[in-house]
């Protein structure tokens, strides 16, 4: 999503203007469509572009499909919704060492399996596999499933920021907005955290959705 956004002059747009939001939402739709179609355990399936997340593979080609006055509709499969079962934590010590951590069971009680003597339930992120054996993310022994856990770390020169939030499919698109707030719109950390942000759940063009309750946290050094 960030690589696609880099092909547009975001810093010349007003923050959360129609132009900025349109560019970022369309970038999200393209990035998530590719994620749901191609992301899988690379021991079992290879994406058609090799490393799809690298800057010079898909981002320029995908960004060219974004039209400033037109909304695209994309219709891949959608993973099941999850409940409130995720925490995010970012910490920094006196020496500048940072940790960006997400702990998520996926569903409220995860797999429902509690290791003996442990006192916590194991997650069930394997529910995000597909049973379509022709799909890269098909269920297979020892294969890792696509999932939405995505703790963030942003590094530029000697500035480091650990950041993240809970919210299933919200995470990646909200992280991209947070990075854009800091890099493109020149906000300080507090302003970048508090700024209004969008959540685009579906791939159709003209629906609307938001998740104002999602709680962002960040540490900086």
C-alpha positions as a Markdown table, in Angstrom:
| # | Residue | x | y | z |
|---|---|---|---|---|
| 1 | Unk | 0.0 | 0.0 | 0.0 |
| 2 | Unk | 2.8 | 2.4 | 0.9 |
| 3 | Unk | 4.7 | 1.5 | -2.3 |
| 4 | Unk | 1.6 | 2.3 | -4.4 |
| 5 | Unk | 1.0 | 5.6 | -2.5 |
| 6 | Unk | 4.6 | 6.6 | -3.2 |
| 7 | Unk | 3.7 | 7.1 | -6.9 |
| 8 | Unk | 1.5 | 10.0 | -6.0 |
| 9 | Unk | 2.4 | 13.5 | -4.6 |
| 10 | Unk | 0.7 | 13.0 | -1.3 |
| 11 | Unk | 2.6 | 15.7 | 0.4 |
| 12 | Unk | 1.1 | 18.3 | -2.0 |
| 13 | Unk | -2.4 | 17.2 | -1.0 |
| 14 | Unk | -4.2 | 18.6 | 2.0 |
| 15 | Unk | -4.4 | 16.0 | 4.8 |
| 16 | Unk | -7.6 | 14.0 | 4.5 |
| 17 | Unk | -8.7 | 16.0 | 1.5 |
| 18 | Unk | -10.7 | 14.2 | -1.2 |
| 19 | Unk | -7.6 | 13.8 | -3.3 |
| 20 | Unk | -5.5 | 12.3 | -0.5 |
| 21 | Unk | -8.3 | 10.0 | 0.8 |
| 22 | Unk | -9.1 | 8.8 | -2.8 |
| 23 | Unk | -5.5 | 8.0 | -3.5 |
| 24 | Unk | -5.0 | 6.1 | -0.2 |
| 25 | Unk | -8.3 | 4.2 | -0.3 |
| 26 | Unk | -7.7 | 3.1 | -3.9 |
| 27 | Unk | -4.1 | 2.1 | -2.9 |
| 28 | Unk | -5.5 | 0.0 | -0.1 |
| 29 | Unk | -8.0 | -1.7 | -2.3 |
| 30 | Unk | -5.3 | -2.7 | -4.8 |
| 31 | Unk | -2.8 | -3.8 | -2.1 |
| 32 | Unk | -5.4 | -5.9 | -0.2 |
| 33 | Unk | -6.7 | -7.5 | -3.4 |
| 34 | Unk | -3.2 | -8.7 | -4.2 |
| 35 | Unk | -2.7 | -9.8 | -0.6 |
| 36 | Unk | -5.8 | -11.9 | -0.5 |
| 37 | Unk | -5.1 | -13.4 | -3.9 |
| 38 | Unk | -1.3 | -14.1 | -3.7 |
| 39 | Unk | 0.0 | -14.0 | -0.1 |
| 40 | Unk | 0.8 | -17.5 | 1.3 |
| 41 | Unk | 3.5 | -19.5 | 2.9 |
| 42 | Unk | 6.3 | -19.3 | 0.3 |
| 43 | Unk | 7.4 | -22.8 | 1.1 |
| 44 | Unk | 4.2 | -24.0 | -0.6 |
| 45 | Unk | 3.3 | -21.3 | -3.2 |
| 46 | Unk | 5.3 | -18.7 | -5.1 |
| 47 | Unk | 3.7 | -15.4 | -5.9 |
| 48 | Unk | 3.7 | -14.7 | -9.7 |
| 49 | Unk | 6.0 | -11.7 | -9.3 |
| 50 | Unk | 8.5 | -13.3 | -7.0 |
| 51 | Unk | 8.6 | -10.7 | -4.2 |
| 52 | Unk | 5.4 | -8.7 | -4.7 |
| 53 | Unk | 6.2 | -6.4 | -1.8 |
| 54 | Unk | 9.4 | -5.0 | -3.3 |
| 55 | Unk | 9.3 | -1.4 | -4.6 |
| 56 | Unk | 9.9 | -2.1 | -8.2 |
| 57 | Unk | 7.6 | -5.0 | -9.0 |
| 58 | Unk | 3.9 | -4.3 | -8.7 |
| 59 | Unk | 3.7 | -0.8 | -7.2 |
| 60 | Unk | 4.2 | 1.3 | -10.4 |
| 61 | Unk | 1.9 | -0.9 | -12.5 |
| 62 | Unk | -0.8 | -1.1 | -9.9 |
| 63 | Unk | -0.7 | 2.7 | -9.2 |
| 64 | Unk | -1.3 | 3.4 | -12.9 |
| 65 | Unk | -4.8 | 1.9 | -12.5 |
| 66 | Unk | -5.8 | 4.6 | -10.0 |
| 67 | Unk | -7.8 | 7.3 | -11.7 |
| 68 | Unk | -8.2 | 10.6 | -9.8 |
| 69 | Unk | -11.9 | 11.0 | -10.7 |
| 70 | Unk | -12.9 | 7.3 | -10.8 |
| 71 | Unk | -13.6 | 4.6 | -8.2 |
| 72 | Unk | -12.5 | 1.1 | -8.9 |
| 73 | Unk | -14.4 | -2.1 | -7.9 |
| 74 | Unk | -12.4 | -5.2 | -6.9 |
| 75 | Unk | -14.0 | -8.4 | -5.9 |
| 76 | Unk | -11.7 | -11.0 | -4.3 |
| 77 | Unk | -12.6 | -13.2 | -1.4 |
| 78 | Unk | -13.0 | -11.8 | 2.1 |
| 79 | Unk | -11.7 | -13.5 | 5.2 |
| 80 | Unk | -14.2 | -13.9 | 8.1 |
| 81 | Unk | -14.5 | -11.1 | 10.6 |
| 82 | Unk | -12.8 | -11.3 | 14.0 |
| 83 | Unk | -13.9 | -10.1 | 17.4 |
| 84 | Unk | -12.2 | -8.0 | 20.0 |
| 85 | Unk | -9.4 | -10.4 | 20.9 |
| 86 | Unk | -6.2 | -8.5 | 20.0 |
| 87 | Unk | -3.8 | -6.3 | 22.0 |
| 88 | Unk | -1.0 | -4.0 | 20.7 |
| 89 | Unk | 2.0 | -2.9 | 22.8 |
| 90 | Unk | 5.0 | -0.7 | 21.9 |
| 91 | Unk | 7.7 | 0.0 | 24.4 |
| 92 | Unk | 11.2 | 1.6 | 24.4 |
| 93 | Unk | 13.9 | 1.4 | 27.0 |
| 94 | Unk | 16.5 | 4.0 | 28.2 |
| 95 | Unk | 19.0 | 2.7 | 25.5 |
| 96 | Unk | 16.5 | 3.2 | 22.6 |
| 97 | Unk | 15.7 | -0.5 | 22.1 |
| 98 | Unk | 12.2 | -0.9 | 20.9 |
| 99 | Unk | 9.6 | -3.6 | 20.7 |
| 100 | Unk | 6.5 | -3.5 | 18.5 |
| 101 | Unk | 4.1 | -6.4 | 19.6 |
| 102 | Unk | 0.7 | -7.7 | 18.6 |
| 103 | Unk | -0.9 | -10.6 | 20.4 |
| 104 | Unk | -4.1 | -11.8 | 18.8 |
| 105 | Unk | -6.2 | -15.0 | 19.2 |
| 106 | Unk | -8.1 | -14.2 | 16.0 |
| 107 | Unk | -11.5 | -15.4 | 17.3 |
| 108 | Unk | -12.5 | -14.5 | 20.9 |
| 109 | Unk | -11.2 | -17.8 | 22.4 |
| 110 | Unk | -8.8 | -18.6 | 19.6 |
| 111 | Unk | -8.6 | -22.3 | 19.0 |
| 112 | Unk | -10.2 | -23.1 | 22.3 |
| 113 | Unk | -7.1 | -25.1 | 23.2 |
| 114 | Unk | -5.3 | -24.2 | 26.4 |
| 115 | Unk | -1.8 | -25.7 | 26.9 |
| 116 | Unk | -1.6 | -27.6 | 30.1 |
| 117 | Unk | -0.3 | -25.3 | 32.9 |
| 118 | Unk | -0.1 | -22.3 | 30.6 |
| 119 | Unk | -3.4 | -20.5 | 31.4 |
| 120 | Unk | -3.9 | -19.0 | 27.9 |
| 121 | Unk | -5.7 | -20.2 | 24.7 |
| 122 | Unk | -3.8 | -20.8 | 21.5 |
| 123 | Unk | -4.7 | -18.7 | 18.5 |
| 124 | Unk | -6.6 | -20.0 | 15.5 |
| 125 | Unk | -5.1 | -17.9 | 12.7 |
| 126 | Unk | -5.2 | -21.1 | 10.6 |
| 127 | Unk | -8.8 | -20.2 | 10.0 |
| 128 | Unk | -7.6 | -17.8 | 7.3 |
| 129 | Unk | -6.5 | -20.6 | 5.1 |
| 130 | Unk | -8.7 | -21.3 | 2.0 |
| 131 | Unk | -9.9 | -24.8 | 1.2 |
| 132 | Unk | -9.4 | -24.1 | -2.6 |
| 133 | Unk | -6.4 | -26.2 | -3.4 |
| 134 | Unk | -5.6 | -24.1 | -6.5 |
| 135 | Unk | -5.1 | -21.0 | -4.3 |
| 136 | Unk | -1.6 | -20.1 | -3.0 |
| 137 | Unk | -3.0 | -19.8 | 0.5 |
| 138 | Unk | -4.5 | -23.3 | 0.5 |
| 139 | Unk | -4.6 | -25.4 | 3.7 |
| 140 | Unk | -1.5 | -27.7 | 3.9 |
| 141 | Unk | 0.5 | -29.4 | 6.5 |
| 142 | Unk | 3.0 | -27.1 | 8.4 |
| 143 | Unk | 2.1 | -24.2 | 6.0 |
| 144 | Unk | 1.7 | -20.8 | 7.6 |
| 145 | Unk | -1.6 | -19.0 | 6.9 |
| 146 | Unk | -2.2 | -15.4 | 5.7 |
| 147 | Unk | -3.0 | -13.3 | 8.7 |
| 148 | Unk | -3.5 | -9.7 | 9.6 |
| 149 | Unk | -1.0 | -9.4 | 12.6 |
| 150 | Unk | 1.3 | -6.6 | 11.6 |
| 151 | Unk | 3.3 | -4.7 | 14.2 |
| 152 | Unk | 5.0 | -1.7 | 12.7 |
| 153 | Unk | 8.5 | -0.2 | 12.9 |
| 154 | Unk | 9.5 | 2.9 | 10.9 |
| 155 | Unk | 13.2 | 3.9 | 10.7 |
| 156 | Unk | 14.7 | 7.0 | 9.1 |
| 157 | Unk | 18.2 | 8.1 | 9.9 |
| 158 | Unk | 18.4 | 8.0 | 13.7 |
| 159 | Unk | 14.6 | 8.3 | 14.3 |
| 160 | Unk | 12.8 | 5.1 | 15.1 |
| 161 | Unk | 9.1 | 4.7 | 15.7 |
| 162 | Unk | 7.3 | 1.5 | 16.9 |
| 163 | Unk | 3.6 | 1.7 | 16.2 |
| 164 | Unk | 0.5 | -0.4 | 15.7 |
| 165 | Unk | -3.1 | -1.0 | 16.6 |
| 166 | Unk | -5.7 | -3.8 | 16.8 |
| 167 | Unk | -8.5 | -4.2 | 14.3 |
| 168 | Unk | -8.2 | -7.2 | 11.9 |
| 169 | Unk | -8.0 | -5.9 | 8.3 |
| 170 | Unk | -7.7 | -2.3 | 9.6 |
| 171 | Unk | -4.1 | -2.7 | 10.6 |
| 172 | Unk | -2.2 | -2.4 | 7.4 |
| 173 | Unk | -4.3 | 0.4 | 5.9 |
| 174 | Unk | -4.1 | 2.4 | 9.2 |
| 175 | Unk | -0.4 | 1.8 | 9.4 |
| 176 | Unk | 0.0 | 3.2 | 5.9 |
| 177 | Unk | -2.0 | 6.3 | 6.9 |
| 178 | Unk | 0.1 | 6.8 | 10.0 |
| 179 | Unk | 3.4 | 6.6 | 8.0 |
| 180 | Unk | 1.9 | 9.1 | 5.4 |
| 181 | Unk | 0.9 | 11.5 | 8.3 |
| 182 | Unk | 4.5 | 11.5 | 9.5 |
| 183 | Unk | 6.4 | 11.4 | 6.2 |
| 184 | Unk | 4.1 | 13.2 | 3.7 |
| 185 | Unk | 2.0 | 15.5 | 5.9 |
| 186 | Unk | 4.8 | 16.5 | 8.4 |
| 187 | Unk | 2.8 | 15.7 | 11.5 |
| 188 | Unk | 4.4 | 15.0 | 14.9 |
| 189 | Unk | 3.7 | 11.7 | 16.5 |
| 190 | Unk | 0.8 | 12.8 | 18.7 |
| 191 | Unk | -1.0 | 14.5 | 15.7 |
| 192 | Unk | -0.3 | 11.5 | 13.5 |
| 193 | Unk | -1.9 | 9.2 | 16.1 |
| 194 | Unk | -5.0 | 11.4 | 16.7 |
| 195 | Unk | -5.7 | 12.3 | 13.0 |
| 196 | Unk | -9.0 | 10.9 | 11.6 |
| 197 | Unk | -8.4 | 7.9 | 9.4 |
| 198 | Unk | -10.4 | 5.7 | 7.1 |
| 199 | Unk | -11.1 | 2.0 | 7.2 |
| 200 | Unk | -12.1 | 0.4 | 3.9 |
| 201 | Unk | -13.4 | -3.1 | 4.6 |
| 202 | Unk | -14.8 | -4.1 | 1.2 |
| 203 | Unk | -13.4 | -3.9 | -2.4 |
| 204 | Unk | -16.5 | -2.4 | -4.0 |
| 205 | Unk | -16.2 | 1.2 | -5.1 |
| 206 | Unk | -18.9 | 3.2 | -3.4 |
| 207 | Unk | -19.5 | 1.6 | 0.0 |
| 208 | Unk | -18.4 | 3.4 | 3.2 |
| 209 | Unk | -17.0 | 2.1 | 6.4 |
| 210 | Unk | -15.1 | 3.4 | 9.4 |
| 211 | Unk | -13.7 | 2.2 | 12.7 |
| 212 | Unk | -13.1 | 5.3 | 14.9 |
| 213 | Unk | -12.8 | 3.1 | 18.0 |
| 214 | Unk | -9.5 | 1.5 | 16.8 |
| 215 | Unk | -6.9 | 2.6 | 19.2 |
| 216 | Unk | -3.4 | 3.5 | 17.8 |
| 217 | Unk | -0.3 | 3.4 | 20.1 |
| 218 | Unk | 3.2 | 4.4 | 19.3 |
| 219 | Unk | 6.6 | 5.0 | 20.9 |
| 220 | Unk | 9.4 | 7.0 | 19.3 |
| 221 | Unk | 13.1 | 7.5 | 19.9 |
